[in-house]
Amino acid sequence: MNASTTPPSGSGAHGRTPFGEAPAGAPADAAAASAAAPAPSPTAPKAPGVTGPATFRRTARLILQQGWPVLVGQWAGMAFGVLDTAMTGHASPTALAAMALAVSIYITVFVGLMGVLHALIPIIAQHFGAGRLDRIGHTWGQGVWLALGLSALGATAMMFPDVWLSMSGDVSPEVRDQVSGYLMMLAIALPAGLVFRTVYALNTAVSRPKVVMMINLLGVGLKFIFNWIFIYGNLGAPDMGAVGAGLSTALVYWISLGISAVILVRDPFYRRFSMRIGRPDWKALGELLHLGVPMGASYLIEVTSFTFMALLVAREGVFATGGHQIMSNLAAVCFMMPMALGVATGALTAQAIGAGDYPRARRIGATGLRLAMTGAVLTVLVMLVGRQAIVGAYTNDPKVAMVALGLLNLLTLFHLADALQCMTAYLLRAYKVAVIPMCIQAGALWGIGLTGGWYLAFGPGAGSLAGIVDRFMPGATPGAGSMWLMAAFSMLISGSLLQVWYQRIVRKLAVQTAA
């Protein structure tokens, strides 16, 4: 994942026990994990994908049936960032620069908190696969309490933009004011956005992703209308630039949450889950945090690798910042394909684990990985063929476009590595594998990508990669080009090491179940 994902995209947080209600002291090795798995209820309805012939075609169809609504929903969510970037880009370079910086700060906060809430997906999916339907509503309700608590933390972090902007060098007062106003609006949006992620997690876990997809599609239409009104000052509204984009996001988030609440209350599908918020249950909250904190940390490691890159690239000026933002946004759009397949594959794998069917879980994972890498190749080809028209849709400034086109030469390597890491991370998450993947990502993305990128782009080694940038990314600024080169290299290392660890886990479980 990268700085512009909305989640993300993202990738990688895990604990080393199988799904279930094992306490913090439960067996931590992969062999013990098999024995610790809860037994499914013999009378409970089976989750999709848990039973039936496990051919590649059937498994791929199950993944795609669940994956395509996730993909459309994620694209709809990504359209928020695309609309903000494109519409502010046509407003002025100053508004685009403010958007790039403000989004980097917001995404850092939002994705880290969202990662904690995504612990709901494997926990609820395990309940669903095992047939413990009455536990689903209670777990979701505790997720709502957790979302509200996290919202207070996140809003506080966004109230101090100067702390974040201190990494960006000399930011003009005009840009700084718009960044502050944008973050103020998104602080208002944050509670709705995080509670809505609990609805997303619930529907993902029970194989009903179309609900969120439809809400997100409606949100795109509303977002375009509100952006048109508040960014440009139409229908008598003031011309607010980037701040108007933040206001429109807040309005859409709260409207989307209201719609989802009506659906949960009135749709008969959810009645069997005994949906309720109830009082805070500290034991249930502890279970969520036990898995969610390392998940959120892993999300945060990944997203800060790219949001901090945006703050550093701002040192090269408005045009470099705008070009970086376009590259980052396009990388995020590409990321939606493996992310959707990862979400679907992870949920189906989790359901199989909840049912105690480890061989099927492994087959689902292998099928999902093949689909993700194939989709990544096709996505990159489309992006590279249409690169001129795509960049032109983002900006009419030739200097910004030149930087963006130079950076896009690196998209193939970056996206293929990103897809590998994304799918593997979701598979590990299905097995609740957390600590080792988090360490892998910290070492690769923070150590090699971010720190190494800073060293070679703006630190003592600045200019070391200038020749490579000029040769393979003509038009890109030296700093932005160096940062993206190191980001791609670190992503490749992270994805490869995560895949090695995943194969180790499934091999151990295969030996355990065979015995």
C-alpha positions in Angstrom: 0.0 0.0 0.0 1.0 3.6 -0.3 0.2 7.0 1.0 -3.0 7.5 -0.9 -4.7 4.3 -0.2 -7.8 4.3 1.8 -7.3 2.0 3.1 -5.4 0.0 1.5 -4.7 -1.1 1.3 -3.0 -2.1 2.6 -1.1 -4.9 4.2 0.2 -7.0 6.9 -0.6 -7.4 10.5 -0.9 -10.7 12.2 -0.6 -12.8 15.4 0.7 -16.3 15.7 -2.3 -18.3 16.7 -5.3 -19.5 14.6 -8.6 -17.8 14.6 -10.6 -18.3 17.7 -10.9 -16.9 21.2 -7.5 -18.0 22.5 -6.1 -15.7 25.2 -2.9 -13.8 24.9 -1.0 -16.7 26.4 -2.2 -19.2 23.8 0.3 -21.4 21.9 2.3 -19.2 19.6 3.9 -21.6 17.1 2.3 -22.8 13.9 2.1 -26.4 15.0 0.3 -25.6 18.2 -2.0 -23.3 16.3 -3.7 -26.2 14.6 -4.6 -27.9 17.9 -5.8 -24.6 19.4 -8.4 -23.9 16.7 -12.0 -24.0 17.9 -14.3 -26.6 16.6 -17.1 -25.5 14.4 -20.7 -26.1 15.5 -22.1 -29.2 13.8 -25.5 -27.7 13.4 -24.6 -24.2 12.3 -24.9 -23.1 8.7 -21.7 -23.3 6.8 -20.0 -20.2 5.4 -19.4 -19.8 1.7 -16.4 -21.6 0.4 -16.0 -23.9 3.5 -17.6 -27.0 1.8 -17.7 -28.4 -1.7 -15.1 -29.5 -4.2 -11.9 -27.5 -4.0 -11.0 -27.2 -7.7 -9.0 -24.2 -8.8 -11.8 -23.0 -11.0 -14.4 -23.2 -8.2 -12.1 -21.6 -5.7 -11.2 -18.8 -8.1 -14.8 -18.2 -8.8 -15.6 -17.9 -5.0 -12.7 -15.4 -4.6 -13.8 -13.3 -7.6 -17.5 -13.4 -6.5 -16.5 -11.8 -3.2 -13.6 -9.8 -4.6 -15.2 -7.8 -7.4 -17.7 -5.9 -5.1 -14.7 -5.2 -2.7 -12.8 -3.9 -5.7 -15.6 -1.7 -6.9 -16.2 -0.4 -3.4 -12.5 0.3 -2.9 -12.3 2.1 -6.3 -15.3 4.1 -5.2 -13.5 5.0 -1.9 -10.3 5.8 -3.9 -12.4 8.1 -6.1 -12.5 10.4 -3.1 -8.8 10.9 -3.3 -8.8 11.0 -7.1 -11.5 13.6 -7.1 -9.8 15.7 -4.5 -6.4 15.5 -6.3 -7.8 16.2 -9.8 -10.2 18.9 -8.8 -7.8 20.8 -6.5 -5.1 20.3 -9.2 -7.2 22.2 -11.6 -7.9 24.9 -9.0 -4.3 25.8 -8.5 -0.8 24.3 -7.8 -1.0 25.7 -4.3 -4.3 23.8 -3.6 -2.8 20.6 -5.0 0.3 21.0 -2.8 -1.8 21.5 0.2 -3.9 18.5 -0.7 -0.8 16.3 -1.0 0.5 17.3 2.4 -2.8 17.2 4.2 -3.8 13.8 2.7 -0.4 12.4 3.8 -1.0 13.4 7.4 -4.7 12.2 7.4 -3.9 8.9 5.8 -1.1 8.3 8.3 -3.6 8.7 11.1 -6.6 7.0 9.5 -4.9 3.9 8.2 -3.1 3.2 11.5 -6.4 3.4 13.4 -8.2 1.5 10.6 -5.7 -1.3 10.9 -6.7 -1.8 14.6 -10.3 -2.1 13.6 -9.6 -4.6 10.9 -9.0 -7.1 13.6 -12.8 -7.5 13.4 -12.4 -9.2 10.0 -10.5 -12.4 11.0 -12.4 -12.6 14.4 -15.9 -12.3 12.8 -14.9 -14.5 9.8 -13.8 -17.2 12.3 -17.1 -17.0 14.1 -19.0 -17.2 10.8 -17.0 -20.1 9.5 -17.5 -22.0 12.8 -21.2 -21.2 12.9 -21.1 -19.1 16.1 -23.5 -16.5 14.6 -24.6 -15.1 18.0 -21.1 -13.9 18.7 -20.9 -11.8 15.6 -23.2 -9.0 16.7 -21.5 -8.6 20.1 -18.1 -8.5 18.5 -19.1 -5.9 16.0 -20.7 -3.7 18.8 -17.4 -3.8 20.7 -15.7 -2.7 17.5 -17.9 0.4 17.4 -16.8 1.3 20.9 -13.2 0.8 19.9 -13.7 3.0 16.8 -15.1 5.9 18.9 -12.1 5.7 21.3 -9.7 5.7 18.4 -11.4 8.6 16.8 -10.6 10.8 19.8 -6.9 9.9 19.5 -6.8 10.5 15.8 -8.6 13.8 15.9 -6.2 15.0 18.5 -3.2 14.0 16.3 -4.6 16.0 13.4 -5.1 19.2 15.5 -1.3 19.9 15.4 -0.4 20.1 11.7 2.8 22.1 12.3 4.4 19.1 14.0 3.9 17.1 10.9 4.9 19.9 8.5 8.2 20.4 10.3 9.5 17.6 8.1 8.6 19.5 5.0 11.0 22.4 5.2 9.8 25.9 4.3 6.0 25.5 3.5 4.4 28.7 2.3 1.7 30.3 4.6 -1.0 29.8 1.9 -0.3 26.0 1.7 0.0 25.7 5.5 -3.4 27.4 6.1 -5.1 25.1 3.6 -3.5 22.1 5.2 -4.8 23.1 8.7 -8.3 23.8 7.4 -8.4 20.5 5.5 -7.3 18.5 8.6 -9.9 20.3 10.8 -12.7 19.1 8.5 -11.3 15.6 8.4 -11.2 15.5 12.2 -14.9 16.0 12.1 -15.2 13.2 9.5 -13.0 10.7 11.4 -15.6 9.2 13.8 -18.0 8.5 11.0 -15.1 7.1 8.8 -13.9 4.7 11.5 -17.3 3.5 12.6 -18.1 2.8 9.0 -15.0 0.6 8.8 -16.6 -1.6 11.4 -19.5 -2.1 9.0 -17.0 -2.8 6.2 -15.3 -5.4 8.4 -18.5 -7.1 9.3 -19.7 -7.4 5.7 -16.3 -8.5 4.5 -16.2 -11.3 7.1 -19.6 -12.7 6.3 -19.1 -12.6 2.5 -21.5 -9.7 1.9 -19.3 -7.0 0.4 -22.0 -5.6 -2.0 -23.5 -3.6 0.9 -20.5 -1.4 1.3 -19.9 -1.2 -2.4 -23.3 0.3 -3.0 -22.9 2.9 -0.2 -19.4 3.8 -1.5 -20.8 4.3 -5.1 -23.5 6.6 -3.8 -20.8 8.4 -1.8 -18.7 9.1 -5.0 -21.7 10.9 -6.6 -22.2 13.0 -3.5 -18.5 13.7 -3.2 -18.3 15.1 -6.7 -21.3 17.4 -6.1 -20.0 18.7 -2.8 -16.4 19.1 -4.2 -17.8 21.1 -7.1 -19.7 23.3 -4.7 -17.1 23.9 -2.0 -13.7 23.7 -3.8 -14.7 26.2 -6.6 -17.3 28.2 -4.7 -20.4 27.3 -6.7 -24.1 27.8 -5.8 -23.2 30.7 -3.6 -20.7 28.8 -1.4 -17.3 30.3 -0.7 -14.2 29.3 -2.8 -12.5 27.0 -0.2 -10.0 25.1 -2.3 -8.5 22.1 -0.4 -10.5 23.0 2.7 -13.7 22.6 0.7 -12.6 19.1 -0.3 -12.2 18.2 3.4 -15.7 19.6 4.1 -17.2 17.5 1.4 -15.5 14.4 2.7 -16.9 15.0 6.2 -20.5 15.4 4.8 -20.2 12.2 2.7 -18.8 10.1 5.6 -21.6 11.0 8.0 -24.2 10.4 5.3 -22.7 7.0 4.5 -22.7 6.0 8.2 -26.3 7.0 8.5 -27.3 4.8 5.5 -25.3 1.8 6.8 -27.0 2.1 10.2 -30.4 2.0 8.6 -29.4 -1.1 6.6 -28.1 -2.9 9.7 -31.3 -2.3 11.6 -33.8 -3.1 8.8 -32.2 -5.8 6.7 -33.4 -9.2 7.9 -30.0 -10.8 6.9 -28.3 -9.2 10.0 -31.0 -10.3 12.6 -29.5 -13.8 13.0 -26.3 -12.1 14.3 -28.1 -10.3 17.2 -26.6 -7.0 16.2 -26.1 -4.8 19.2 -23.6 -2.2 20.6 -24.3 -2.8 24.3 -21.9 -1.8 27.0 -18.2 -1.9 26.7 -17.0 -5.5 27.2 -13.4 -5.2 28.4 -12.6 -8.9 27.6 -13.9 -8.5 24.1 -12.1 -5.2 23.6 -8.9 -6.8 24.9 -9.2 -9.5 22.3 -9.7 -6.9 19.6 -6.7 -4.9 20.8 -4.5 -8.1 21.2 -4.8 -8.7 17.5 -5.6 -5.1 16.4 -2.6 -3.3 17.9 0.0 -5.3 15.9 -2.2 -5.0 12.9 -2.5 -1.3 13.2 1.2 -1.0 13.8 1.9 -3.0 10.6 -0.5 -0.7 8.7 1.2 2.3 10.2 4.6 1.1 9.2 3.6 0.7 5.7 1.6 3.9 5.2 4.2 6.1 7.0 6.8 4.8 4.6 4.9 6.8 1.9 3.2 9.6 3.8 6.6 10.7 5.2 8.0 10.4 1.7 5.4 13.1 0.6 6.5 15.3 3.5 10.2 15.0 2.5 9.5 15.5 -1.2 7.8 18.8 -0.4 11.4 20.1 0.1 11.7 20.1 -3.7 8.8 22.5 -4.2 5.2 22.6 -5.4 5.8 20.9 -8.7 7.7 18.0 -7.2 5.0 17.6 -4.6 2.3 17.6 -7.2 4.0 15.1 -9.4 4.7 12.8 -6.4 1.0 13.0 -5.4 -0.1 11.9 -8.8 2.3 9.0 -8.8 1.2 8.1 -5.3 -2.5 8.3 -6.2 -2.0 6.1 -9.3 -0.1 3.5 -7.3 -2.9 3.5 -4.8 -5.5 3.0 -7.6 -3.4 0.0 -8.9 -3.2 -1.3 -5.4 -7.0 -1.7 -5.3 -6.9 -4.9 -7.4 -4.6 -7.0 -5.2 -6.2 -5.5 -2.1 -9.7 -6.6 -3.2 -8.5 -10.1 -4.0 -6.5 -10.1 -0.7 -9.6 -9.1 1.3 -11.7 -11.8 -0.4 -9.1 -14.5 -0.1 -8.3 -13.6 3.5 -12.0 -13.8 4.5 -12.5 -17.2 2.8 -9.3 -18.5 4.2 -10.4 -17.3 7.7 -13.8 -19.1 7.3 -12.0 -22.3 6.3 -9.7 -22.0 9.3 -12.8 -21.4 11.6 -14.3 -24.6 10.2 -11.0 -26.5 10.9 -10.3 -27.1 7.2 -6.6 -26.2 6.9 -5.9 -27.9 3.5 -8.7 -25.9 2.0 -7.4 -22.7 3.6 -4.0 -23.4 1.9 -5.7 -24.0 -1.5 -7.7 -20.8 -1.2 -4.5 -18.9 -0.5 -2.6 -20.3 -3.4 -5.5 -19.5 -5.8 -5.7 -16.0 -4.5 -2.0 -15.4 -4.9 -2.1 -16.5 -8.6 -5.1 -14.2 -9.3 -3.5 -11.3 -7.6 -0.2 -11.4 -9.5 -2.1 -11.9 -12.8 -4.3 -8.9 -12.1 -1.2 -6.9 -11.1 0.4 -7.5 -14.5 -2.8 -6.5 -16.4 -3.3 -3.4 -14.2 0.3 -2.1 -14.9 -0.1 -2.6 -18.6 -3.3 -0.5 -18.7 -1.6 2.2 -16.6 1.5 2.4 -18.8 -0.4 2.4 -22.1 -2.6 5.3 -21.0 -0.1 7.2 -18.9 -0.2 10.4 -20.9 -4.0 10.7 -20.8 -4.1 9.7 -17.2 -1.6 12.3 -16.0 -3.4 14.9 -18.2 -6.6 14.2 -16.3 -4.8 15.0 -13.0 -3.2 18.3 -14.0 -2.8 20.8 -16.8 0.5 22.1 -15.4 3.3 20.9 -17.6 6.0 21.0 -14.9 3.8 18.8 -12.5 3.0 16.5 -15.4 6.7 16.1 -16.3 7.6 15.0 -12.8 4.7 12.6 -12.7 5.5 11.0 -16.0 9.1 10.4 -15.0 8.1 8.7 -11.7 5.5 6.5 -13.5 8.4 4.6 -15.3 8.9 2.9 -11.9 5.3 1.8 -11.6 5.8 -1.7 -13.0 8.4 -2.8 -10.4 6.7 -1.0 -7.6 3.2 -2.4 -8.2 4.2 -6.0 -8.7 6.2 -6.0 -5.4 3.2 -4.2 -3.7 0.8 -6.9 -5.0 3.0 -9.7 -3.6 3.2 -8.0 -0.2 -0.5 -7.2 -0.1 -1.8 -10.7 -0.8 0.7 -12.4 1.4 -0.1 -10.0 4.3 -3.8 -10.8 4.1 -3.1 -14.5 4.1 -0.9 -14.2 7.1 -3.6 -12.1 8.8 -6.0 -15.0 8.2 -3.8 -17.2 10.4 -3.4 -14.4 13.0 0.4 -14.1 12.3 1.5 -10.7 13.5 4.8 -10.0 15.1 7.3 -11.4 12.7 5.6 -9.8 9.6 5.5 -6.5 11.5 9.2 -6.7 12.1 9.9 -7.6 8.4 7.9 -4.6 7.3 9.6 -2.3 9.8 13.1 -3.3 8.7 12.3 -3.2 4.9 10.0 -0.3 4.6 11.3 2.0 7.4 14.9 0.8 7.4 15.6 0.4 3.7 12.8 2.4 2.0 12.2 5.4 4.1 15.5 5.9 5.9 17.6 4.7 3.0 15.5 6.9 0.7 16.0 9.9 2.8 19.8 9.3 3.0 20.2 9.0 -0.7 17.7 11.7 -1.6 18.1 14.5 1.0 20.7 13.2 3.5 24.5 12.8 3.3 24.2 10.5 0.2 22.0 13.0 -1.7 22.7 12.7 -5.5 24.0 9.1 -5.3 21.1 7.9 -7.4 20.8 10.9 -9.7 22.3 9.1 -12.7 19.7 6.2 -12.3 16.9 8.7 -11.9 18.0 10.7 -15.0 18.3 7.5 -17.1 15.2 5.6 -16.1 12.9 8.4 -14.8 13.6 11.5 -17.0 11.7 14.5 -15.8 11.5 13.3 -12.2 13.3 15.4 -9.6 16.4 13.8 -8.0 14.8 13.6 -4.5 11.4 12.2 -5.5 13.0 9.8 -7.9 15.5 8.5 -5.3 12.8 8.1 -2.7 10.6 6.1 -5.1 13.5 3.9 -6.2 14.2 2.9 -2.6 10.5 2.5 -1.9 10.2 0.0 -4.7 13.3 -1.9 -3.6 12.1 -2.1 0.0 8.6 -3.3 -1.1 10.2 -6.1 -3.1 12.2 -7.2 -0.1 9.2 -7.0 2.3 6.9 -9.0 -0.1 9.5 -11.7 -0.6 10.3 -12.2 3.1 6.6 -12.2 4.0 6.0 -14.9 1.3 8.8 -17.0 2.8 7.2 -16.7 6.3 3.8 -17.6 5.0 5.0 -20.7 3.3 6.7 -21.7 6.5 3.4 -21.4 8.4 1.3 -23.4 6.0 4.0 -26.1 5.7 4.0 -26.5 9.5 0.3 -26.7 9.6 0.3 -29.3 6.8 2.6 -31.5 8.7 0.6 -31.1 11.9 -2.7 -32.0 10.2 -1.2 -34.9 8.3 0.0 -36.3 11.6 
